[in-house]
């Protein structure tokens, strides 16, 4: 296990724990939480553990599929598009909560400041689409990814498609980078 030593670590961890505490105070039951480094092999282990946990608790199969898919896309996006910290590590925060009968997925990672405007515009655009428009945009993105090998946007479209509400997002300045947070339910 690598030890996180970056200067961003303390600030990021404090932000993550504050978000986790806010959900906890709003009567959300914390299902899973993770703060640390992300690597490709971690994602598979994480979603398999999540799937096992949900099956064990007899969660409906359609909800398991939705949480599995959304978690996979969220973690993959953070791995692919997240920025390295000052120690060349990809640091993330991720948790899933349950509020009454609704699951909330929360993620945060570092991005470059120049990505903030793109993400704001893109997420606002997909938040304003209805289900049919989102599905059409998703299918177009899949088609384009085969032609150009460009996968930008598929993960966010999938997350929005599975979310019952528009995606919530925020940015917090952290030294040279931005801490990008995304919430879906």
Number of C-alpha atoms within 10 A of each C-alpha: 4 7 7 16 12 15 13 19 18 12 13 22 16 11 16 23 14 12 16 20 13 11 19 15 10 9 12 19 16 17 15 15 16 14 17 16 16 20 15 11 8 11 18 13 11 16 17 12 13 19 18 13 15 18 13 9 9 10 12 10 12 9 14 18 13 16 24 17 16 23 24 17 19 22 27 17 18 24 20 13 16 22 20 17 20 14 12 9 18 21 25 26 25 23 20 24 21 18 15 9 6 11 20 21 22 24 23 26 28 27 22 16 17 10 13 16 9 11 16 13 11 14 19 15 10 20 19 11 15 10 15 10 13 19 16 11 18 20 14 12 19 17 14 14 15 10 9 8 10 13 15 15 19 19 22 21 22 19 25 25 24 20 20 14 12 19 18 15 17 14 17 14 13 16 10 12 20 20 24 24 20 18 20 20 22
